[in-house]
């Protein structure tokens, strides 16, 4: 009894401690395999847009404390060349170190009554002690004498009447639900009654099986392996630019000055084709308002007329034209800096420019751009080319342009 009580008490104390969640510390590590990567971002147990943690490429590990050790936890990791466009997520799962244990109800065992040696006292409550054979023979009361005569056959047929209820008399309380008269004392499973003619011999209690509590297997901490390489995704993006241009021509077109101003909008289709992680092929399309100033009307005079709000005079000395140009470009990106090179052609239409009312030619273009964030950038570009509509390559007027622009990418 004492050993079973101690085992039950230990189970009641230790079992709740196992059922509570155990906080753990998990560390994820990854490798910088691509030197062109400038930025990482990661998130635990989700990919919400406003919950990313952004770090530079020198950070290659992350530790999270206080996680529930009975649950699995997932790290989502992304990388970027420019800090704007990120790859798909590499996923690393830390399996639970302490699997959840279902709470088992603790049921107290039914107490077992064991007869103490050298005693004939009844074990069950409210059960009378049956006297020995000698005492039964003594006349105690007139009503009890016939009872003694009826007990003798019961001792011989104890097995047959084991399940029957014996009644002594109408005035006497039933002796027991199960009566066993025997030389030896044997406990009955339900409500045992000991009937003996001589002193009872000690009965050894049957040994009870003791089930040793097996410790739950504890999962070893999972070391995060190398994150799977993210699939190469398209680096294509579109930029709309707004800018102003200074145009210089040599020799100048007849009756026009060497310097002219232009303003316009551009469409950059970047990385339509991707060669590797830094190089791609795109297309630049520009639409410019290209007025040509009469040579007899100086820029100083034009500025004075504008400040006097005499726009009619200022615009009256300009021959208005529109220029569209298209150039395939080699896109080179290094983090937040982009550099483009290409060649293309242009077409200009103006009702007063030439007898044909048009100009066309070829040019080479270079552009340098800095990206402040994912959407906004600023850059400069330059062109050098020939106006082939005014002569062959050896005699055609040459031109050079410089442009400052701001771009909006998506």
N, C-alpha and C positions, 0 to 999 in steps of 0.2 A: 504493500500500500504506500509506504513512504517513497519508494523509488518511482512509482507511477505518479504520485502527486508532484514530485520534483520535476519529472519530465513534462507533465501538463503545464506546470507553472512556467518552465523555460519556453515552451511553445507559445504561451500567451504573451510573454515579454518580447521574444525575438521576432515573431511573425509580423507585427505592425511595422517594425523597423525596415523589413525587407520590402514592404508594400509601398513605401514612400519613394517618390522620384529622387534620383541622386544627381545633383548638378555635376557636369563634367566640363572640361576644357578641350576644345578641338582646334587644331592648327592645320591649315591648308597651305601647301607650297606648290609653286609652279616654276617653269623655266622660261627664260627669255631666249627663244630660239631664233627670232628674227630681229636683227639689230636695227631695222627700220621702224620697229614699233616704238611709239613714244608714250603711249598711255594705256593703262589698264583700268577697268572698272569691274566691281564685283558686288554681289548681293547674296545674302543667306536666305534660303527658303522662299524665293520669289523673284520676279523680274518686273517689279513696278517701276515706272518711268521716273518717279520722284524719290526713289530709295536707293539709287546706285551710289556707291562710294568710288570716287575717281582718284586715282593715284598715278604717278609717273612710272616709267618702265623700270626704275631702279627697285621698286617694291615688288618682291616675288613671294610674299607669304602673308597670311592673315590668321589671327588667333581670335576665337570667340569664346568668352567665358560664361559660365552659368547656364549652359544649355541642358536641357532635359536628357539625361543619359538613357532613358527608356525609349526615346524616339530617334528616328533617322533624321539627319540634317544635311541639306544640299547647298553647295556653293555654286553660284553661276558666275562665270568669269568671261569677260570680253576684252578685246584688244583693238587698238586703233593706231593708224599711222599719223593722223593729224589731230586727234583729240575731238573730232567732229563726227566722223563716220566710224561706227564700231562694227566689229564682226559679230557673228552669231555666238551664242553662249556655249562655252565648254562647261561640262557638268561634272562635279565630284561629290559623291554621296558618302557621308560618314554613317556607318551602320550603328544601331543602338548598342551601347556597351552593357547595359543592364536591361534585358528584355522584361517587359511588363509581366508581373505575376498576378494571376487572378486571385482575388481575395477568397480564401476558403474559410467557411464558418468553423469555429472551434466548438466541438460538441463534447461536453463532459461525459466521461464514461460512467456507466451504471455501476455503482459500488457493489463489490462482491463481498458477501458475508462469509467469513471462514470460522469454523468452530474452533474455539480455543481448546487446547488439550486438557484432559482430566476435569471436564465439567459436563454436566448434563442439563444445564440451564437452557431453556428454549430460546431460539434465535429470533423467530418472528414475533412481532408485537402482538399483544393481546392473545397469546396462545397459551393455554394451560399446560402445565407439565404433567405428563402421564406418569403415574407412580410405577414403581417396579412391580414385579409379579407378586412378591410377598405382601407389599402394601395393598395391592389390589384385592388380595384375598381377604383382608381384614374388613369386617363390616363397619362401614362408616355411617351410612344411612340406609334406611330401608329401600330408598329408591335407587341407590347406587349398586346394590348387590347384584341385581340381574345384569347390570352392565358388564361386570367382570366375567360373567359366563359367556357373554357374546363376543368378547375380545379375542378369546383363544382361537377360534377358527380364522380370525382375520390375520393372525400371524402366519398361518400356513398358506393362505392364498393372498399374499401381499401384492403379487404382480397383477392379479386379476382385478383387484379393487383399488388399484393405484389412482385411477382417475375419478373414483366415486366419492361422494361426500358422505361421511358417517355421522349420524346423529345419535347421541347417547340417550337422551330423554327429552320430553317436551319442555321440561323446565331447565335443561342443561344446555349451555352454549355449545355449538358444534366444535368438536375437538380440532379438526383441521380439514382443509379441502383435500389433502392427500395424506394418508396415514401409512407409515411404514413401520412395522414391528420386526425387528431383526436383531441378531446378535451384534452386528456391526452398525456403525453410524454412517449414514450416507446422506449428503445434502441433496435436497430436491430443488429443481431449477426455479420454481415460482415462489412458493412460500414454505420453506423447509420446516418440518416438525420432527424433533428427535424423540423417538420412543425407544427406550432401552431398559432391560432388566438388570444389567450390571453397569458398572462405570464405563463411560464411553472412552473408546480409544482415540487418540489424536489422529485426525485425518489430514494428510498432506494436501494442501491446495494445489490444484493443477497449475503447472507453469503457464503463464500467459505470454503470448508472443509479443515481443517488444520490437516495434518497427523503428529502426534508426532513421532519423531525418537525413535524407540525402541532400547535400548542398547543391543549390542550383548552379548550373554551369555559367560562368561569367565570360562573356565574349571579350576577346582581346581587342584593344583599340585598333581601329582601322587606319592604317597609314595612307593618306591620300596619294594616289599615284599621279603620274603626269597627266594633266588634262588633255583630253583628245583634241587633236588639231581641228580648229574650226574650218569648215569648208570655205573655199575661196568664193567670195561673193562679188557681185558686180560693184565696181567703184564709180559707176556712172553718176553724174549729177549735172544739173543745169544751172547756169548763172545768167542773170539778166543784169546788164551794166548800163549806167548812165554816165556820160562824160563829155568833156570838151577837148577840142583839138586845135593845134596851130599847124597850118600847112605852109610849106615853103616850096617854091618852084624855080627852076633854073634851066633854060631861060623862061621868063614869065610868058604866059599866053598874051597875045596881042591885046593891048588896051586894058590889061589888068595888072595889078601890083603883084610883087613876089610873095607877099605874106597875106594869108587869108585865115579866117576863123571858121571853125565848124563845131557843131553840137549834134549829138545823136544818141541812139540807143543800140546796144549790142546784145546778141544772144550767143552764149558759149555752151556748146554741147560737149562736155568733157568726158573723156574715157569711154567713147562709144565702143572702142576695142581696147582690151587690156593685154599688154605684152608680159608684164611681170608686176611686182608689187609697187613699182615706182613709175613705170612708163605706160602710156596709153596713147590712143589716137582719137582726136576729136575734131570738131569743126567750129569755126567762128564766123558768125554772120553779123555785119554792121550795116545800119541804116543811118546816114548822116545828112543833116541839112548843111549844104555847102555853098554859101554865097561867095561870089567873086567880086571884089571891090575894084571899081574903076581906078586906073592909075593916076588920074588927075584929082582924085578925092583922097586926101590923106587921112591917116588914122586919127591924128590929133583933131582935125576938123570934124570927123565923124563922132568922136567922143564929146566934143563941145555941143554938137547938135543933139546928141542923146540927153546930155544933162540939161539942156534947154527944153526937153520934151518935144523937140522938133524931129519926130520919128519919120515924118514923110520925106524930109530931105535926106536923112541917113539911109533909109531903105531905098530911096530913089536912085542912089549911086551904087547899088548892089544889084548884080545879076544873080537871081536866085536859082539854085540847082539842088537836086537830090542825088546822093551817091549811095549805091549798095555794093558791098564787097563780100566775098566769100573766100575763106582760106582754110584748108585742112591744116591742123596743128598737131604737133607732137607734144603731148602733155607730160610734164615731169613734175612730180610732187615729192617734197621732202618735209614731212610734218606739216607745219602751218604755212610753208612757203611753196608756191607753185611757179614754175618757169615753163613758158611755151615758146616753140619755134615753128614757123610755117611759111608757106608761100601761097599766093592766091591772085585773084584778079578783081577789078572793080569796073563799074559802069556808072557814068554820071550823065544825068539828063538836065539840060537847062535851055530854055527857049531862046536865050540870047548869047549863049557861050560861043558857038561856032556856027558855021553855015549848016552843018549837019545836026546841030542842036544836041550833040552828045560827045562824050569823051570816054575812052576805055583804055585799060592798060594792065600791067602786072606789077606785083610788089612782093617783097619779103617782109615778114612781120616777126617781132619778138615782144614778149610780155612778161612782166614780173608782178606777182600778186602775193599779198599777205592776208591770211585769214584770221580775223579777230575771234571768230567763233564759228559755229556750224552754219550760220546764215549770212553773216556780213563780212565783206572783204573790201580792200582797196588795192589799186594797182596802177602801174604805168605801162604804156606800150608804145612802140615805135614802128614806123613803116618807111621803107625806101623802095622806090619803084620808078617806072617809066610810063609816060603817056603815049602809048603806041598809036593812038588814033591821029597823032600829029607828026608822025614820021617813023622811020624804022629804028631799030635798036641803037644804031650809031648816032642818029640825029634827033631822036625823040626827046622832048623836055623831060627832065628828071624832077622828082619831088621827094620830099621827106616830111614826115608828120610825127608829132609827139602828142600823146593823149594821156590825160589823167582821168581815172574813172573810179567809181565805187560799184561793187557788185552785190547782188542778193541771190544767194544759192538755195536750192531746194532739191 
